[in-house]
Amino acid sequence: MDTIFIILGSIVLLGIGLGAGYYIRQLVMQQRKSSIEARLKKLVEDSKSEAKETMLEAKEKATRILDEAKNEEKERVGQLRKMEERIMERESLVDKRLQQFDQKEKDFELKLEKVRVIKAEIDTAHERLNKELERMSGLSREEAKKELITRIEKDQSDDLMVRIKKLEQSSMEELERKAKNILATLIQRLASPTTSEITTTTVSIPSDDMKGKIIGREGRNIKALERAAGVEIIVDDTPGSIVISAFDPVRRHIAKIALENLIQDGRIQPARIEEMVDKASQEIEKQIKQAGEQAAYEVGVLDLDPRLLTLLGRLKFRTSYGQNVLQHSVEMTHLAGMLAQELGADLAITKKGALLHDIGKAVDHEVTGTHVEIGRRILQKFNVDQKVITAMQSHHEDYPYETIESIIVQVADAISASRPGARRDTLENYLKRLEDLERIANSFEGVEKSYAISAGREIRIFVTPDKISDFESRELARKIAQQVENELKYPGEIKINVIREMRAIEFAR
């Protein structure tokens, strides 16, 4: 029972608690609602107050902007009025100037009309004067003019000729001085060796006993070497050396390499000799290619055909009066390049023309014709620029000078060939060759004088125009050429140049 009362009491108390909690919750909710409504009301009142203030500020700002716009409008109106006043002033000034210009134009027309009238009067008077002069002199106007010119020419011709001659002489002296300065500077800038080559090569041997092996039984080894290499082997009493003699530098070099390899190998017999000569020939071909590439690289000509470089390398084993042709071409290219820079010529064309000017000498023993003609054909075959061919073809004056580059190449060739020690020839032989050429030329009737030039490669013959005609000059050149061929021995070609001309020379003293 007690338990039941306790439970019932608990239930009653729980109901009372629930009712009290609900009532309290309703009170709290009512208070919150009243608080929210009060806050909302305050927010609405604050918003209305802010809206009123904003409207007032907007009205004030609009009023201020309107006032500023009115003030700005007033300023612009004032500026426009000032501009209008200035324009009106300028228009007035322009009208005044136009009126002045019109007045000046009228004055100018009046003066021009007066000048025309005066000119007509002068022309009329001049015509009357000319007619009176023609009547008094008995000569027409053209006849009098010719007579006056003739007299002036006759009286002043001597003076004119003297002045022209002085001008020509002073110009030539100045040009010669400048040319000498340029050439002297070029020669000083290029310092290259000028040693000439000889026709023999010396090979060192370890001992004199090796001479017997090289000669072989009954001379069969030395004969095999001479036959295979095309040279002459000289074994004499000179200690420690053997001499190889040949005019062809390629053969001498092949024989030298083969002999050195045989000495080093120690097995010297005919079969071994032929094998070594073949190997030496192959090595020389490699050296030829390298020499051509090195020469082109040294002078800065880098766009040549490889086959053309091989032909260029063959010039390493060609000489002209003892001067190495490849070395001469390289030296000449440097000189031509410096000259081209001094004179403003085409540097690339000049260098190529100088480097390839003697390319025909690489095969002139295999192909007929002069080395100039052979060189032209080679360059045309390899599609070399025609400007380069034009530059190289005149270095022996076989062709006329068509460009400044051709003149530069010829000058560089002459400088390189004439440097002291560049070419080897005894003075006696040189003078004798020149004397023989002049003797043959002077032996023909009608020859006034002759000069051997270009180191004996050309002879210029001056004939008497009264005794020799133009046709006879051609025939004379042919006869002299035939006699030179029959009587003299010389390398290359000799140009026979017969000159027939009439000159009028006067000297003012």
C-alpha positions in Angstrom: 0.0 0.0 0.0 2.8 2.3 0.9 4.3 1.6 -2.5 1.1 2.5 -4.2 0.8 5.7 -2.3 4.4 6.5 -3.2 3.7 5.8 -6.9 0.5 7.9 -6.9 2.3 10.7 -5.1 5.1 10.6 -7.7 2.6 10.7 -10.5 0.8 13.7 -8.9 4.0 15.5 -8.4 5.1 14.7 -12.0 1.8 16.1 -13.3 2.2 19.2 -11.1 5.8 19.6 -12.4 4.7 19.2 -16.0 2.0 21.8 -15.6 4.3 24.2 -13.9 6.9 23.8 -16.6 4.4 24.4 -19.4 3.2 27.5 -17.7 6.7 28.8 -17.2 7.5 28.0 -20.8 4.5 30.0 -22.0 5.6 32.9 -19.9 9.1 32.8 -21.3 7.7 32.6 -24.9 5.4 35.6 -24.2 8.3 37.6 -22.9 10.5 36.8 -25.9 7.7 37.6 -28.3 7.3 41.0 -26.7 11.0 41.6 -26.8 11.2 40.7 -30.6 8.3 43.0 -31.4 10.0 45.8 -29.6 13.2 45.3 -31.4 11.5 45.1 -34.8 9.7 48.3 -34.0 12.9 50.0 -33.1 14.6 48.8 -36.3 11.7 50.1 -38.4 11.9 53.5 -36.6 15.7 53.6 -37.1 15.3 52.7 -40.8 12.9 55.5 -41.3 15.2 57.9 -39.6 18.2 56.8 -41.7 16.0 57.1 -44.9 15.1 60.7 -44.0 18.7 61.5 -43.4 19.8 59.9 -46.7 17.1 61.8 -48.6 18.3 65.0 -47.2 21.9 64.3 -48.1 20.9 63.3 -51.6 19.0 66.5 -52.0 22.0 68.5 -50.8 24.4 66.6 -53.1 22.0 67.1 -56.1 21.7 70.8 -55.4 25.6 71.0 -55.1 26.1 69.1 -58.4 23.5 71.3 -60.1 25.3 74.5 -58.9 28.6 73.2 -60.1 27.2 72.3 -63.5 25.7 75.8 -63.9 29.1 77.3 -63.0 31.0 75.1 -65.4 28.4 76.0 -68.1 29.0 79.7 -67.5 32.8 79.2 -67.8 32.5 77.3 -71.1 30.2 79.9 -72.5 32.8 82.5 -71.5 35.5 80.5 -73.3 33.4 80.1 -76.4 32.8 83.8 -76.5 36.5 84.5 -76.3 37.3 81.9 -79.0 34.6 83.5 -81.2 36.2 86.9 -80.7 39.6 85.6 -81.6 38.3 83.9 -84.8 36.6 87.1 -85.8 39.8 89.0 -85.3 41.7 86.4 -87.5 39.1 86.5 -90.2 39.4 90.3 -90.3 43.2 90.0 -90.5 43.0 87.4 -93.3 40.6 89.7 -95.3 43.1 92.5 -94.9 46.0 90.3 -96.1 44.0 89.1 -99.1 43.3 92.6 -100.1 47.0 93.4 -99.8 47.9 90.3 -101.9 45.4 91.2 -104.6 46.9 94.7 -104.8 50.5 93.3 -105.0 49.3 90.9 -107.7 47.9 93.8 -109.7 51.2 95.7 -109.2 53.2 92.7 -110.3 51.1 92.3 -113.5 51.7 95.9 -114.4 55.5 95.6 -113.8 55.6 92.3 -115.8 53.8 94.0 -118.7 56.3 96.8 -118.6 59.2 94.2 -118.6 57.7 92.5 -121.7 57.5 95.8 -123.5 61.1 96.6 -122.6 62.2 93.1 -123.7 60.4 93.4 -127.0 62.2 96.8 -127.6 65.6 95.3 -126.7 65.0 92.3 -129.0 64.0 94.6 -131.8 67.1 96.8 -131.2 69.3 93.7 -131.0 67.9 92.4 -134.3 68.5 95.7 -135.9 72.1 95.7 -134.5 72.8 92.2 -135.8 71.5 93.1 -139.3 73.6 96.3 -139.3 76.7 94.2 -138.2 76.0 91.6 -140.9 75.7 94.4 -143.5 78.9 96.1 -142.3 81.0 92.9 -142.0 79.6 91.1 -145.0 79.2 87.9 -142.9 76.1 86.1 -141.6 75.5 85.5 -137.9 76.6 81.8 -138.1 79.6 82.7 -140.2 80.7 85.4 -137.7 80.2 82.9 -134.8 82.4 80.3 -136.5 85.1 82.9 -137.3 85.1 84.1 -133.7 85.4 80.5 -132.3 88.2 79.7 -134.8 90.2 82.7 -133.7 89.7 82.0 -130.0 90.8 78.4 -130.5 93.8 79.4 -132.5 94.9 82.1 -130.0 94.2 80.0 -126.8 95.0 76.4 -128.0 98.6 76.5 -126.7 97.5 77.8 -123.3 94.7 75.2 -123.1 97.1 72.3 -124.0 99.6 73.4 -121.4 96.9 73.6 -118.7 95.5 70.2 -119.7 98.9 68.6 -119.6 99.7 70.1 -116.2 96.4 68.8 -114.8 97.0 65.3 -116.2 100.6 65.2 -114.9 99.6 66.4 -111.4 96.7 63.8 -111.3 99.0 61.0 -112.5 101.6 61.9 -109.9 99.0 61.9 -107.1 97.6 58.6 -108.2 101.0 57.1 -108.4 101.9 58.3 -105.0 98.7 56.8 -103.5 99.2 53.5 -105.4 102.8 53.2 -104.1 101.7 53.9 -100.5 99.0 51.2 -100.7 101.2 48.6 -102.3 104.1 49.3 -99.8 101.6 49.0 -96.9 100.3 45.6 -98.2 103.8 44.2 -98.7 104.8 45.2 -95.2 101.6 43.8 -93.7 102.1 40.3 -95.3 105.3 38.7 -94.0 105.6 35.2 -95.5 108.7 33.1 -96.4 110.0 33.4 -99.9 112.4 30.4 -100.1 112.5 28.8 -103.4 112.3 25.0 -103.9 115.0 22.9 -105.5 114.8 19.8 -107.7 116.5 17.4 -105.3 115.5 15.9 -101.9 117.9 14.4 -99.4 117.0 11.3 -97.3 118.9 10.5 -94.1 120.1 6.9 -93.6 121.2 5.4 -90.2 124.5 4.1 -91.6 126.4 3.8 -94.8 125.8 0.0 -94.8 122.2 0.8 -95.7 123.4 2.2 -99.1 124.4 -1.4 -100.2 120.9 -2.7 -99.3 119.3 0.2 -101.2 121.4 -0.5 -104.3 120.8 -4.3 -104.0 122.5 -7.1 -105.9 123.6 -5.8 -109.3 121.6 -2.6 -108.6 118.2 -4.3 -108.9 116.7 -2.5 -105.8 117.7 1.0 -106.8 116.5 0.3 -110.4 113.2 -0.9 -109.1 112.7 2.2 -107.0 113.7 4.5 -109.8 111.3 2.7 -112.2 108.4 2.6 -109.8 108.7 6.2 -108.5 110.0 7.8 -111.7 113.0 9.5 -110.1 116.8 9.3 -110.1 118.5 8.0 -106.9 122.0 9.3 -106.3 124.1 7.2 -104.0 127.5 8.8 -103.6 130.2 9.1 -101.0 128.3 11.7 -99.0 128.0 10.1 -95.5 124.6 9.5 -93.9 122.4 10.6 -96.9 121.0 9.6 -100.3 119.8 12.2 -102.8 116.5 11.9 -104.8 116.5 14.0 -108.0 113.5 14.8 -110.2 111.8 17.8 -111.6 108.4 16.6 -110.5 107.9 17.4 -106.8 105.2 14.7 -106.4 107.5 12.0 -107.6 110.3 13.1 -105.4 108.0 13.2 -102.4 106.6 9.7 -103.1 110.1 8.3 -103.5 111.2 10.0 -100.2 108.3 8.5 -98.3 108.7 5.1 -99.8 112.5 5.1 -99.2 112.0 6.2 -95.6 109.5 3.4 -95.0 111.8 0.8 -96.6 114.7 1.9 -94.4 112.5 1.7 -91.3 111.2 -1.7 -92.3 114.6 -3.1 -93.3 113.2 -5.4 -96.0 114.4 -3.9 -99.2 113.5 -5.9 -102.4 111.7 -5.1 -105.7 108.3 -6.5 -104.6 108.5 -4.6 -101.3 109.6 -1.4 -103.1 106.6 -1.4 -105.4 104.3 -2.0 -102.4 105.8 0.9 -100.5 105.6 3.2 -103.6 101.9 2.4 -103.9 101.3 3.2 -100.2 103.3 6.4 -100.6 101.2 7.4 -103.6 98.0 6.9 -101.5 99.4 8.9 -98.7 100.3 11.7 -101.1 96.7 11.8 -102.3 95.5 12.4 -98.7 98.1 15.1 -98.3 97.0 16.8 -101.5 93.4 16.9 -100.3 94.4 18.2 -96.8 96.7 20.8 -98.4 93.8 22.2 -100.5 91.4 22.3 -97.5 94.0 24.0 -95.4 94.8 26.6 -98.0 91.1 27.4 -98.5 90.6 27.6 -94.7 93.6 29.8 -94.2 92.4 32.5 -96.6 88.7 32.2 -95.6 87.3 30.7 -98.8 85.0 28.0 -97.4 82.4 27.3 -100.1 84.4 25.5 -102.7 83.6 22.1 -104.2 85.6 19.2 -102.5 86.9 18.1 -106.0 88.1 21.7 -106.6 89.9 21.6 -103.3 91.7 18.4 -104.4 92.8 20.1 -107.6 94.0 23.1 -105.5 96.0 20.8 -103.2 97.9 19.4 -106.2 99.5 22.9 -106.6 101.5 22.1 -103.4 103.7 19.9 -105.6 103.9 22.4 -108.5 106.6 25.1 -108.7 107.1 28.1 -111.0 110.8 29.1 -111.2 111.3 27.4 -107.8 108.3 29.2 -106.2 105.7 26.8 -104.7 102.4 27.5 -106.6 100.1 26.7 -103.7 102.1 28.9 -101.4 102.1 31.6 -104.1 98.3 31.4 -104.4 97.7 31.7 -100.7 100.1 34.6 -100.4 98.5 36.2 -103.4 95.0 35.7 -101.9 96.0 37.6 -98.7 97.4 40.4 -100.8 94.3 40.6 -103.0 92.0 40.6 -100.0 93.9 43.6 -98.5 93.8 45.4 -101.8 90.1 44.8 -102.2 89.4 46.2 -98.7 91.5 49.3 -99.5 89.8 49.9 -102.9 86.2 48.9 -101.9 86.0 45.9 -104.3 84.1 42.7 -103.7 86.2 40.8 -101.1 84.7 37.3 -101.7 85.1 37.5 -105.5 88.6 38.9 -105.3 89.8 36.2 -102.9 88.3 33.3 -104.9 89.8 34.7 -108.1 93.2 35.0 -106.5 93.1 31.5 -104.9 92.0 29.8 -108.1 94.0 31.8 -110.6 96.5 29.0 -111.2 94.2 26.1 -110.8 94.9 25.1 -114.4 98.5 24.3 -113.5 97.2 21.3 -111.5 96.4 19.4 -114.8 98.2 21.4 -117.5 100.5 18.4 -118.1 97.4 16.3 -118.8 95.2 18.7 -120.8 96.3 20.8 -123.8 96.1 24.6 -123.6 97.4 27.4 -121.4 96.9 27.1 -117.7 94.6 30.2 -117.9 92.3 28.5 -120.5 92.4 25.2 -118.6 91.6 27.0 -115.3 88.6 28.7 -117.0 87.2 25.4 -118.2 87.7 23.8 -114.8 85.8 26.6 -113.0 83.0 26.5 -115.5 82.7 22.8 -115.1 82.3 23.2 -111.3 79.7 26.0 -111.8 81.9 28.7 -110.2 80.5 32.2 -110.3 81.2 33.9 -113.6 82.5 37.0 -111.7 85.2 34.8 -110.2 86.2 33.5 -113.6 86.4 37.1 -114.9 88.6 38.1 -112.0 91.1 35.2 -112.5 91.3 35.1 -116.3 93.3 38.4 -116.7 96.2 37.8 -114.4 98.5 37.3 -117.5 96.7 39.9 -119.5 95.3 37.1 -121.8 91.8 38.8 -121.4 90.9 42.4 -121.0 90.3 43.8 -117.5 86.5 43.8 -117.2 86.2 44.4 -113.4 88.3 46.0 -110.6 88.6 42.5 -109.1 90.5 41.3 -112.2 92.9 44.2 -111.9 93.5 43.4 -108.2 94.2 39.8 -108.9 96.8 40.7 -111.6 98.5 43.2 -109.3 98.6 40.7 -106.4 100.1 38.1 -108.7 102.8 40.5 -109.8 103.7 41.4 -106.2 103.9 37.8 -105.0 106.0 36.6 -108.0 108.4 39.6 -107.9 109.2 39.5 -104.2 112.9 39.1 -103.6 113.8 35.4 -103.4 110.4 34.2 -104.4 111.5 32.7 -107.7 114.9 31.3 -108.6 116.5 32.0 -111.9 120.1 33.1 -112.6 120.6 36.6 -113.6 122.6 35.6 -116.7 119.8 33.2 -118.0 117.2 35.8 -117.3 119.0 38.6 -119.2 119.9 36.3 -122.0 116.3 35.2 -122.5 115.2 38.9 -122.6 118.0 39.8 -125.0 117.2 36.9 -127.3 113.5 37.9 -127.5 114.4 41.5 -128.3 117.0 40.4 -130.8 114.5 38.3 -132.7 111.9 41.1 -132.8 114.4 43.7 -133.9 115.6 41.6 -136.8 112.4 42.1 -138.7 112.0 45.1 -141.1 109.7 47.9 -139.9 110.3 47.3 -136.2 111.0 50.6 -134.5 111.7 49.2 -131.0 110.8 46.2 -128.8 110.6 45.6 -125.0 110.6 42.2 -123.3 108.4 42.5 -120.2 106.6 40.3 -117.5 109.8 38.3 -116.8 110.1 37.4 -120.5 106.5 36.1 -120.8 105.6 39.0 -123.2 107.3 41.1 -125.8 105.9 44.4 -127.0 106.9 45.5 -130.5 106.4 49.0 -131.8 106.4 49.3 -135.6 106.7 52.3 -137.9 103.2 53.1 -139.1 104.5 54.4 -142.4 106.2 51.0 -143.2 103.8 48.5 -141.7 100.0 48.4 -142.2 97.4 46.9 -139.9 97.3 43.7 -142.0 101.1 43.5 -142.1 101.2 43.9 -138.3 99.2 40.7 -137.8 101.5 38.8 -140.2 104.6 40.2 -138.4 103.3 38.9 -135.1 102.8 35.5 -136.5 106.3 35.4 -138.1 108.0 36.6 -134.8 106.1 33.9 -132.8 107.2 31.2 -135.2 110.9 32.3 -135.0 110.7 32.4 -131.2 109.3 28.9 -131.1 112.1 27.7 -133.4 115.1 29.4 -131.7 114.3 29.6 -127.9 113.5 27.2 -125.1 111.2 28.6 -122.4 108.5 27.4 -119.9 104.9 28.2 -120.7 104.0 30.8 -123.4 105.3 34.1 -124.7 102.9 36.7 -125.8 103.8 38.6 -129.0 102.2 42.0 -128.9 102.7 44.2 -132.0 101.6 47.8 -131.6 101.0 50.2 -134.5 99.8 53.6 -133.6 100.0 57.3 -134.5 100.8 59.8 -131.8 100.9 63.6 -131.8 103.0 65.0 -128.9 104.0 68.6 -128.2 106.0 70.2 -125.3 105.4 73.7 -123.9 108.7 75.3 -122.9 
